[in-house]
Amino acid sequence: QVQLVESGGGLVQAGDSLRLACAASGRSFSKYAMGWFRQAPGKEREFVAEIRWSGDSTYYGDAVKGRFTISKDNAKNTVYLQMNSLKPEDTAVYYCAEAVDAGTGYNYWGQGTQVTVSS
């Protein structure tokens, strides 16, 4: 079983930066990609970013393109989300997720970390 633990959330002001980390542990025979999602109160879960574990391909949701950067450390089995120029609308619980294979969606999810951006 894979466990994902997010960290780095908090309360910041608009325009500030924050870096989230997600450490994966447990048995994982293969890893296709890791991603970040977020969910604000009363809204559906939204895709934020994805990084392929083999290679460096990255993908972003339209709302965060140019402001957020996803990266990884294969040796540490950790994925990061650098968030710059934060806006109040970025306020949400941010979840880390892992996909073990292409085309099957995300298989494992973290418990989430709260990010609150004040205006």
Backbone bond lengths (Angstrom), bond angles and torsions (degrees), N, CA, C in turn:
res aa  C-N    CA-C-N  psi(-1)  N-CA   C-N-CA  omega(-1)  CA-C   N-CA-C  phi
1 Q - - - 1.447 - - 1.527 109.42 -
2 V 1.312 115.45 136.82 1.461 121.37 -179.66 1.522 109.27 -95.94
3 Q 1.304 115.79 135.41 1.459 120.83 174.21 1.530 108.70 -114.72
4 L 1.312 115.24 135.93 1.464 122.01 178.03 1.520 108.00 -119.93
5 V 1.319 115.84 128.06 1.459 120.40 -178.77 1.517 109.14 -125.62
6 E 1.326 115.79 116.89 1.457 121.60 178.62 1.524 110.22 -89.26
7 S 1.314 114.84 152.98 1.453 121.11 175.11 1.521 108.53 -152.34
8 G 1.335 115.87 164.70 1.454 120.99 174.30 1.509 115.60 104.35
9 G 1.310 117.53 -3.96 1.458 118.91 178.66 1.522 111.86 -70.07
10 G 1.311 115.57 169.57 1.451 119.59 178.78 1.507 112.41 167.82
11 L 1.330 114.66 -168.97 1.463 122.76 179.60 1.517 108.86 -105.83
12 V 1.329 116.40 123.26 1.458 121.23 179.07 1.521 109.17 -135.02
13 Q 1.322 115.20 170.37 1.464 120.02 177.32 1.526 110.19 -96.69
14 A 1.297 115.86 158.82 1.461 121.02 177.39 1.526 109.65 -55.88
15 G 1.326 115.71 135.71 1.451 121.36 -178.47 1.519 114.22 93.92
16 D 1.319 116.67 -14.47 1.457 120.94 179.57 1.529 110.89 -77.47
17 S 1.332 114.15 174.43 1.460 121.42 177.68 1.519 109.49 -120.67
18 L 1.324 114.30 157.93 1.460 121.39 179.09 1.517 107.28 -152.99
19 R 1.317 117.18 145.25 1.458 120.68 176.02 1.518 110.07 -121.63
20 L 1.296 115.18 123.86 1.450 122.00 175.53 1.521 109.69 -96.64
21 A 1.311 115.73 149.61 1.462 121.61 175.88 1.523 109.06 -129.53
22 C 1.306 115.97 149.27 1.458 121.61 177.61 1.525 107.59 -136.20
23 A 1.314 115.74 113.75 1.459 121.17 -179.72 1.522 109.19 -100.43
24 A 1.323 115.47 128.16 1.468 121.48 179.37 1.522 109.76 -101.88
25 S 1.313 116.02 138.41 1.458 120.93 177.33 1.516 109.16 -142.90
26 G 1.325 115.42 168.18 1.449 119.05 -179.06 1.502 111.48 95.57
27 R 1.317 116.56 -176.43 1.448 122.04 -174.77 1.529 111.09 -76.35
28 S 1.299 115.91 127.31 1.458 120.91 176.57 1.513 107.82 -149.49
29 F 1.306 117.24 99.89 1.451 120.61 -177.18 1.513 112.40 -68.93
30 S 1.285 115.68 -30.05 1.457 118.88 178.67 1.518 108.18 -149.14
31 K 1.298 114.76 154.72 1.451 120.49 179.34 1.512 107.17 -139.19
32 Y 1.293 118.54 118.60 1.461 121.58 -179.80 1.518 112.00 -89.18
33 A 1.323 115.73 -43.73 1.458 119.54 -177.70 1.517 109.68 -160.58
34 M 1.312 114.81 160.89 1.460 121.06 169.36 1.506 108.35 -129.37
35 G 1.305 114.55 149.23 1.450 118.13 -175.37 1.514 112.45 -144.56
36 W 1.314 113.67 169.10 1.458 122.44 174.71 1.530 108.84 -121.89
37 F 1.310 114.29 137.45 1.452 122.29 175.12 1.516 107.57 -129.62
38 R 1.308 116.83 164.86 1.464 119.81 176.36 1.512 110.05 -144.02
39 Q 1.304 114.83 154.47 1.459 120.48 177.47 1.515 109.46 -141.52
40 A 1.316 114.71 120.32 1.459 121.81 176.74 1.525 108.75 -93.32
41 P 1.326 117.68 157.30 1.468 120.33 -179.92 1.520 111.90 -56.45
42 G 1.325 115.43 129.73 1.456 119.86 177.84 1.511 114.95 78.02
43 K 1.322 117.48 3.50 1.462 120.44 -179.09 1.528 110.25 -120.36
44 E 1.331 114.66 162.47 1.454 119.47 177.66 1.534 109.99 -78.03
45 R 1.317 113.66 159.55 1.461 118.73 176.76 1.533 109.48 -63.38
46 E 1.326 115.11 139.11 1.466 121.61 -174.62 1.519 110.47 -122.64
47 F 1.313 115.64 136.84 1.455 121.31 175.85 1.522 109.70 -70.91
48 V 1.332 116.42 133.96 1.453 121.41 179.80 1.523 110.81 -109.63
49 A 1.332 116.38 -56.39 1.464 119.29 -176.36 1.521 110.22 -162.11
50 E 1.336 114.50 156.70 1.463 121.03 177.75 1.518 109.30 -141.93
51 I 1.319 115.87 146.51 1.462 120.84 174.69 1.519 108.03 -133.90
52 R 1.314 116.58 132.87 1.460 121.38 176.50 1.527 109.15 -76.68
53 W 1.334 114.93 136.32 1.458 118.07 -173.64 1.525 111.98 -73.06
54 S 1.311 117.19 -31.62 1.461 120.96 175.09 1.519 107.53 -99.23
55 G 1.308 116.80 112.53 1.453 120.35 -174.06 1.518 109.83 95.26
56 D 1.279 116.91 -169.01 1.466 120.62 -174.18 1.522 113.38 -127.64
57 S 1.311 117.42 21.71 1.459 118.66 -179.51 1.523 110.11 -65.13
58 T 1.332 115.47 135.51 1.454 121.19 179.96 1.525 110.32 -129.75
59 Y 1.319 115.53 153.47 1.458 122.12 -179.17 1.518 107.55 -140.93
60 Y 1.341 116.13 145.34 1.452 120.51 -176.26 1.515 111.48 -134.32
61 G 1.335 114.51 150.89 1.446 119.10 170.89 1.519 109.74 -74.47
62 D 1.317 116.30 153.20 1.463 120.43 -175.92 1.527 111.98 -59.53
63 A 1.318 117.15 -32.79 1.460 120.31 -174.71 1.528 112.79 -69.62
64 V 1.322 117.40 -18.33 1.471 119.87 -174.25 1.524 113.48 -119.49
65 K 1.317 117.35 -3.83 1.464 120.11 -179.16 1.512 110.58 -56.54
66 G 1.343 115.50 133.41 1.453 121.02 178.49 1.519 113.95 86.44
67 R 1.334 117.75 -12.03 1.467 121.32 179.77 1.525 112.52 -116.04
68 F 1.314 117.28 -34.15 1.460 122.04 -178.16 1.523 109.80 -107.81
69 T 1.331 115.04 148.17 1.456 121.11 177.00 1.519 109.70 -134.55
70 I 1.320 116.09 126.81 1.462 121.12 176.30 1.522 108.73 -99.15
71 S 1.318 115.86 139.85 1.457 120.95 178.57 1.527 108.64 -146.57
72 K 1.323 116.00 172.71 1.464 119.20 -177.40 1.503 110.83 -146.52
73 D 1.317 113.89 159.50 1.452 122.46 173.15 1.520 105.15 -128.61
74 N 1.330 115.80 100.38 1.458 119.50 -175.52 1.521 111.85 -60.73
75 A 1.324 116.86 -39.06 1.460 120.66 -177.67 1.525 111.24 -63.99
76 K 1.326 116.51 -34.72 1.464 120.88 -179.39 1.520 112.31 -92.87
77 N 1.331 116.35 -2.82 1.470 120.89 -178.39 1.527 110.67 53.82
78 T 1.325 114.68 44.59 1.461 121.35 -174.02 1.520 110.43 -131.29
79 V 1.312 115.44 141.80 1.457 121.44 175.14 1.522 107.87 -119.40
80 Y 1.328 115.69 146.98 1.457 121.76 -176.22 1.530 109.57 -122.95
81 L 1.319 114.38 156.21 1.451 120.52 172.50 1.527 107.71 -133.97
82 Q 1.323 115.69 105.82 1.455 121.01 176.53 1.518 107.85 -86.82
83 M 1.312 116.53 121.74 1.460 121.81 -176.32 1.523 108.76 -116.30
84 N 1.310 116.34 115.54 1.459 122.30 179.56 1.513 110.12 -113.41
85 S 1.331 115.42 162.49 1.468 121.28 178.14 1.520 111.27 48.54
86 L 1.313 115.42 50.33 1.463 119.78 -175.99 1.518 111.21 -65.05
87 K 1.330 114.89 145.94 1.451 123.04 -179.93 1.526 109.35 -120.83
88 P 1.317 117.51 157.18 1.473 118.95 177.40 1.537 112.46 -55.64
89 E 1.317 116.61 -32.45 1.469 119.46 -179.97 1.527 113.29 -72.29
90 D 1.333 117.06 -5.40 1.461 120.06 173.57 1.528 111.58 -83.21
91 T 1.314 116.31 -6.47 1.464 120.63 179.10 1.519 110.46 -60.49
92 A 1.334 116.18 124.79 1.463 121.23 -176.97 1.524 109.08 -178.59
93 V 1.313 115.13 170.75 1.457 120.34 166.45 1.516 106.67 -88.72
94 Y 1.313 116.61 127.01 1.454 122.38 -177.93 1.531 109.32 -102.08
95 Y 1.327 114.20 128.84 1.456 121.25 -177.99 1.522 110.77 -115.71
96 C 1.300 114.49 140.33 1.451 122.47 173.26 1.528 107.66 -97.51
97 A 1.322 116.34 146.03 1.460 119.69 179.69 1.520 110.34 -145.09
98 E 1.323 115.05 155.17 1.463 120.89 -179.48 1.520 109.81 -126.80
99 A 1.317 115.24 135.10 1.464 122.08 174.77 1.523 108.53 -110.90
100 V 1.320 116.35 129.93 1.464 119.27 -177.46 1.522 112.03 -90.98
101 D 1.321 117.17 -16.99 1.451 119.40 -177.74 1.516 108.66 -151.53
102 A 1.307 115.84 157.40 1.461 120.66 178.62 1.522 110.20 -73.56
103 G 1.311 116.35 141.21 1.456 120.91 173.21 1.507 116.36 81.67
104 T 1.320 117.71 0.78 1.470 119.81 -178.14 1.523 112.41 -111.63
105 G 1.320 116.18 4.08 1.457 118.56 -179.35 1.512 111.99 79.37
106 Y 1.312 114.81 -172.54 1.463 120.90 -179.02 1.527 109.55 -89.82
107 N 1.326 114.74 133.17 1.453 120.71 -173.28 1.526 113.99 -98.47
108 Y 1.318 116.81 -30.06 1.457 120.92 -176.61 1.525 109.55 -128.78
109 W 1.335 115.14 145.17 1.463 121.41 -177.15 1.518 110.13 -133.41
110 G 1.333 115.06 145.91 1.442 120.22 173.06 1.513 110.78 -84.05
111 Q 1.323 114.95 -179.67 1.469 120.09 -176.71 1.527 112.23 -86.04
112 G 1.306 116.56 -13.05 1.453 120.90 177.34 1.517 113.24 95.30
113 T 1.323 114.49 153.33 1.460 121.23 175.68 1.521 108.20 -136.30
114 Q 1.323 116.40 136.57 1.467 121.68 -174.74 1.526 110.41 -82.15
115 V 1.316 115.19 131.51 1.458 122.48 171.62 1.521 107.18 -120.36
116 T 1.317 115.73 123.69 1.458 121.22 179.52 1.514 108.61 -124.26
117 V 1.332 115.82 125.22 1.458 121.43 -179.24 1.524 107.87 -115.33
118 S 1.313 115.70 117.88 1.467 120.29 -179.82 1.522 110.36 -92.85
119 S 1.313 115.36 150.19 1.476 120.10 -178.04 1.518 111.50 -90.42
